[in-house]
């Protein structure tokens, strides 16, 4: 019998053990990383492809091709694809990211022999029917018109464009861009991008020898590379010279604020320490930005800061929506909190709270084997190894207030910040 009147013993998090994958490289260049754990006969399989080089003249190809993969093949239309997956209680989705795009399948092991052929058909024989393309364009244009009414979305688009310029990271789709989508271009893009040498398969769950054999059989020798290698290089980032952007909306009740600057990525030695500093500023509910601008001033319902790490670059940013009448005051308070990080030492009490929060969040995020696979993807596609997480936990546990003060002065130069305001100012 558990004695519930006695609180559990408090223990410091000393070491976080991560499940590491088994690796198979197929003759066609496709890599398979498998995470075998758990007693439920369920697997998640991800086919991950690096995006092709961004073409400013055809800016929507990467996202459109990935989004429309499930809209039809030579043998199956969109409805038939959905019905075949649903019949076996499986779940299929396609996800687009700035660096990679992926196809994801959740299925019971016993149904893998029936669901895998559907995925194989999608990845090797999508045809992007003209009628479905017309529907996609019409729907996306309608969604864009709705999105552009939202101040926070407009602010994010402006911010990304300012930091990353005319690249895949700075992409802000315009209504007219959808007119550049043509089926022939999409078919060519699909053949170049969705090839085995540009594919990483990550499978997690109950991964036995039968599961692996089925994957290898479906995506091994019979899946061949085209004659042209996928060009996954990307243009260099070109941040804008203008650092302040204001989009006026006279009737706005709230103003969206997004401000920040280019920053380091996960591959940099300072990145874990910068995450600690970011958490203090605005990385959790008890952060300084929340305490000041939400709890004390009541300017907003929520505010936060974050660090984005992409293959070609990163950014540190602050984002919020505040009452239109207090926009300038909110900006003043944000800058005040940033300056305090550069001039005053963080107390040991606050730093201890942040340490516990960050280590607890990392530990809490490892709830199942699929979470371990997600942690692997973070480092694999950044070109890192598992030592990264050891370094991360060590930095979180040992970094000092003096070191954080130095970091704030090194990376948080307000004169270099990009500021975007949408609403009233």
C-alpha positions in Angstrom: 0.0 0.0 0.0 1.4 3.4 -1.0 1.6 5.9 1.9 0.0 8.9 0.3 0.5 11.2 3.2 4.3 11.2 2.6 5.5 13.2 -0.4 7.8 11.5 -2.9 11.5 12.0 -2.4 12.9 14.9 -4.4 15.8 13.9 -6.6 18.0 15.9 -8.9 18.1 14.8 -12.6 21.6 13.4 -13.0 21.6 11.7 -16.4 19.0 11.3 -19.1 19.3 8.0 -21.0 18.1 8.1 -24.6 17.3 5.1 -26.8 19.6 4.9 -29.8 18.6 3.5 -33.1 19.7 0.6 -35.2 20.9 1.7 -38.7 20.6 0.0 -42.0 21.8 1.6 -45.3 20.1 0.1 -48.3 22.0 -0.3 -51.6 19.8 2.5 -53.2 21.2 5.0 -50.7 18.1 5.1 -48.4 18.9 5.0 -44.7 16.6 3.2 -42.2 16.9 4.1 -38.5 14.8 1.9 -36.2 13.8 2.3 -32.5 12.4 -1.0 -31.1 10.6 -0.7 -27.8 7.3 -1.2 -26.1 4.8 -4.1 -26.0 2.1 -2.6 -28.2 2.0 -3.9 -31.8 2.1 -0.4 -33.2 4.7 1.4 -35.4 5.2 5.0 -36.6 7.1 5.1 -39.9 8.4 8.4 -41.3 9.8 8.9 -44.8 11.8 12.1 -44.6 13.1 13.9 -47.7 15.4 17.0 -47.9 13.7 19.8 -49.8 15.0 20.7 -53.2 16.8 24.0 -53.8 14.4 26.9 -53.6 13.5 28.6 -56.9 12.2 32.2 -56.4 10.4 31.9 -59.7 8.5 28.9 -58.5 8.4 29.4 -54.8 5.6 27.0 -53.8 6.9 23.8 -55.4 8.3 22.2 -52.2 5.2 22.8 -50.1 2.7 22.1 -52.9 4.3 18.8 -54.0 4.4 17.5 -50.4 0.9 18.6 -49.5 -0.6 17.0 -52.6 1.2 13.6 -52.3 -2.0 12.0 -51.1 -4.2 13.4 -53.9 -3.8 10.6 -56.3 -1.5 8.1 -58.1 -1.8 6.2 -61.4 -3.9 3.5 -59.7 -5.5 5.2 -56.7 -7.5 8.5 -56.4 -7.5 10.6 -53.2 -10.6 8.9 -51.9 -9.3 5.4 -52.5 -6.0 6.3 -50.7 -7.9 7.5 -47.7 -10.3 4.6 -47.6 -7.5 2.0 -47.8 -5.7 3.6 -44.9 -8.8 4.1 -42.8 -10.0 0.5 -43.4 -7.0 -0.8 -41.4 -7.3 1.8 -38.6 -4.1 3.4 -39.7 -3.3 7.1 -39.9 -1.5 8.9 -42.7 -0.3 12.5 -42.9 2.1 14.6 -44.9 4.2 17.3 -43.2 6.1 20.2 -44.8 9.0 21.8 -43.1 11.6 24.5 -44.1 14.4 21.9 -44.4 12.6 18.6 -44.9 9.2 17.2 -45.9 7.9 13.9 -44.8 5.2 11.2 -45.1 4.1 9.7 -41.8 2.3 6.4 -41.2 0.9 5.1 -37.9 -0.3 1.5 -38.2 -0.6 -1.8 -36.4 2.2 -4.2 -37.2 -0.3 -6.8 -38.4 -1.6 -4.4 -41.1 1.8 -3.3 -42.3 1.7 -5.6 -45.3 -1.6 -3.9 -46.4 -0.7 -0.3 -45.6 2.9 -0.2 -46.9 2.0 -0.7 -50.6 -0.2 2.5 -50.3 2.7 4.5 -49.1 5.0 3.0 -51.7 2.5 4.1 -54.4 2.3 7.6 -53.0 6.1 8.1 -52.8 6.9 6.6 -56.2 3.8 7.3 -58.3 2.0 10.4 -57.3 0.5 12.2 -60.4 -1.0 15.4 -59.0 -4.2 15.3 -61.0 -5.1 18.6 -62.7 -8.5 18.7 -61.1 -7.0 18.2 -57.6 -4.4 20.9 -58.3 -7.1 23.4 -59.2 -8.9 22.6 -56.0 -5.7 22.9 -54.0 -4.9 26.3 -55.5 -8.4 27.6 -54.9 -8.4 26.4 -51.3 -5.0 27.7 -50.5 -5.8 31.1 -51.9 -8.9 31.3 -49.8 -7.0 30.3 -46.7 -4.4 32.9 -47.5 -7.0 35.6 -47.6 -8.3 34.6 -44.2 -4.8 34.3 -42.7 -3.8 37.8 -43.9 -6.6 39.2 -41.7 -4.7 37.9 -38.6 -2.1 40.3 -37.3 0.1 37.7 -35.7 0.4 35.8 -39.0 1.2 39.0 -41.0 3.8 39.8 -38.4 5.5 36.4 -38.7 5.5 36.6 -42.5 7.1 40.0 -42.4 9.7 39.0 -39.8 10.7 35.8 -41.7 11.1 37.8 -44.9 13.2 40.4 -43.2 15.6 37.9 -41.6 15.8 35.3 -44.4 15.2 37.3 -47.5 14.2 35.5 -50.8 14.9 32.0 -49.6 12.8 29.0 -48.5 12.9 30.3 -44.9 11.7 33.7 -45.9 8.9 32.4 -48.1 5.6 34.4 -47.7 3.2 33.0 -50.3 1.3 35.7 -52.1 -2.0 35.2 -53.9 -0.4 35.5 -57.3 2.3 32.9 -56.5 -0.3 30.1 -56.8 -0.5 30.9 -60.5 3.1 29.6 -60.9 2.0 26.1 -59.9 1.9 23.8 -63.0 1.5 20.0 -63.0 4.5 19.4 -65.2 6.8 21.3 -62.8 5.3 19.4 -59.9 5.9 16.0 -61.6 9.6 16.9 -62.3 10.1 18.2 -58.7 8.5 15.1 -57.3 10.8 12.7 -59.3 13.9 14.6 -58.3 13.0 15.0 -54.6 11.3 11.7 -53.7 14.1 9.4 -54.5 15.8 6.8 -52.2 19.2 8.5 -52.0 17.4 11.6 -50.6 15.3 9.6 -48.1 15.7 8.8 -44.4 13.2 6.3 -42.9 12.7 6.5 -39.2 10.6 3.7 -37.7 9.7 3.6 -34.0 7.5 1.2 -32.0 7.5 -2.6 -32.0 10.1 -3.0 -34.7 10.9 -6.7 -35.1 12.7 -8.5 -37.9 9.4 -8.9 -39.8 8.7 -5.2 -39.8 12.2 -4.4 -41.1 12.0 -7.1 -43.8 8.8 -5.6 -45.0 10.3 -2.1 -45.1 13.4 -3.3 -47.0 11.3 -5.3 -49.4 9.1 -2.4 -50.3 11.8 0.4 -50.4 14.9 -1.5 -51.2 16.1 -2.8 -54.6 12.9 -2.1 -56.5 13.0 1.6 -55.6 15.5 3.1 -57.9 17.1 6.5 -58.1 16.6 8.7 -61.2 19.6 9.7 -63.3 19.8 13.2 -61.8 20.8 13.5 -58.2 18.6 15.6 -56.0 19.9 19.2 -55.6 19.2 19.9 -51.9 21.6 22.9 -51.6 19.9 26.2 -50.6 20.7 29.9 -51.4 22.6 31.9 -48.8 20.5 33.9 -46.4 20.2 37.6 -47.2 18.7 39.6 -44.3 17.1 42.9 -45.2 18.8 46.3 -44.5 15.6 47.7 -43.1 15.0 46.7 -39.4 11.6 48.3 -38.6 8.3 47.3 -40.2 4.9 48.7 -39.4 1.7 47.5 -41.0 -1.1 49.8 -40.0 -4.6 48.5 -39.3 -6.7 51.4 -38.0 -9.5 49.3 -36.6 -7.2 46.9 -34.8 -8.0 46.2 -31.1 -4.7 44.4 -30.7 -1.2 44.9 -32.2 1.0 42.0 -33.1 4.7 42.4 -32.1 7.5 40.2 -33.4 11.1 41.2 -32.9 14.4 39.5 -32.9 17.6 38.9 -34.8 19.6 36.2 -36.7 21.2 33.8 -34.2 23.3 30.7 -33.9 22.0 27.2 -34.6 22.0 23.9 -32.7 25.5 23.1 -34.0 27.1 26.0 -32.2 28.8 25.4 -28.8 26.9 28.3 -27.2 23.4 27.0 -28.2 22.5 25.1 -25.0 23.6 28.1 -22.9 21.6 30.4 -25.1 18.5 28.2 -24.5 18.9 28.7 -20.8 19.1 32.5 -21.3 16.0 32.3 -23.6 14.1 30.4 -21.0 14.8 33.0 -18.4 13.6 35.8 -20.7 10.5 34.2 -22.2 10.8 30.4 -22.6 8.2 29.2 -20.0 5.2 30.4 -18.1 7.2 31.8 -15.2 9.6 33.8 -17.5 10.4 37.5 -17.0 8.4 38.6 -20.1 5.3 36.8 -18.8 5.8 38.1 -15.2 6.2 41.7 -16.4 4.0 42.1 -19.5 1.2 39.7 -18.6 1.0 39.3 -14.9 2.2 42.8 -13.8 1.1 45.1 -16.7 -1.8 43.1 -18.1 -0.8 44.1 -21.6 -1.3 40.7 -23.1 -2.7 37.2 -22.5 0.5 35.6 -23.6 4.1 36.5 -24.6 7.1 34.3 -25.2 10.6 34.2 -26.8 12.2 31.4 -28.7 15.2 30.2 -30.7 14.7 28.6 -34.1 17.4 26.4 -35.4 17.4 25.5 -39.1 19.9 24.0 -41.4 21.1 27.2 -42.9 20.5 29.7 -40.0 18.6 30.5 -36.9 16.9 33.3 -35.1 16.1 34.5 -31.6 12.7 36.2 -31.4 10.0 37.6 -29.1 6.3 37.3 -30.1 3.1 38.6 -28.6 -0.2 40.4 -29.3 -1.0 43.3 -27.0 -3.7 45.9 -26.6 -3.4 48.4 -29.4 -3.3 51.3 -27.0 -0.3 49.8 -25.1 1.9 48.7 -28.0 4.6 51.3 -27.4 4.6 50.6 -23.7 4.9 46.8 -24.3 7.9 47.4 -26.6 9.6 49.5 -23.9 9.1 46.7 -21.3 10.4 44.0 -23.7 13.5 46.0 -24.3 13.9 46.8 -20.6 13.8 43.0 -19.8 16.5 42.3 -22.4 18.7 45.1 -21.1 18.3 43.7 -17.5 19.8 40.4 -18.8 22.8 42.4 -20.1 23.4 44.5 -16.9 22.3 42.4 -13.9 23.1 38.9 -12.7 20.3 36.4 -12.6 19.7 35.3 -9.0 20.6 31.8 -8.0 17.0 31.2 -7.0 15.7 32.1 -10.4 18.4 30.2 -12.2 17.7 27.1 -10.1 14.0 27.3 -11.1 14.9 27.5 -14.8 17.4 24.6 -14.5 14.7 22.4 -12.9 12.1 23.4 -15.5 14.4 22.7 -18.5 15.7 19.3 -17.3 12.2 18.3 -16.2 10.8 19.3 -19.6 13.5 17.3 -21.4 12.8 14.2 -19.2 9.0 14.7 -19.5 9.2 14.8 -23.3 10.5 11.3 -23.4 7.2 9.6 -22.7 7.5 6.8 -25.3 9.8 5.4 -28.0 8.5 7.8 -30.6 9.7 10.7 -28.4 13.1 9.2 -28.5 13.0 9.0 -32.3 12.0 12.7 -32.3 15.1 13.5 -30.2 17.2 11.6 -32.7 15.9 13.5 -35.6 16.8 16.8 -33.9 20.5 15.8 -33.9 20.7 13.7 -37.0 19.5 16.4 -39.4 21.8 18.9 -37.8 24.8 16.6 -38.3 25.3 16.1 -34.5 25.6 13.0 -32.3 24.2 12.0 -29.0 26.9 13.8 -27.2 24.8 16.9 -27.8 22.3 15.9 -25.2 25.1 15.2 -22.7 26.5 18.7 -23.3 23.0 20.2 -23.1 22.2 18.7 -19.7 25.7 19.5 -18.4 25.4 23.2 -19.4 21.9 23.5 -17.9 23.1 22.1 -14.6 26.4 24.1 -14.4 26.0 27.4 -16.2 26.5 30.4 -14.0 24.9 33.8 -13.8 28.1 35.5 -14.9 28.3 33.3 -18.0 24.7 34.2 -18.9 25.4 37.9 -18.4 28.3 37.5 -20.9 26.1 35.6 -23.4 23.4 38.3 -23.2 25.9 41.0 -24.1 27.3 38.8 -26.9 24.1 37.9 -28.6 21.4 40.4 -27.6 22.3 43.6 -29.4 19.1 45.6 -29.5 20.5 47.9 -32.2 20.5 44.8 -34.5 17.0 43.7 -33.7 14.4 43.5 -36.4 11.0 44.8 -35.2 7.6 44.1 -36.9 4.4 45.7 -35.6 1.0 45.0 -37.2 -2.0 46.9 -36.0 -1.6 50.3 -34.2 1.6 51.8 -33.0 
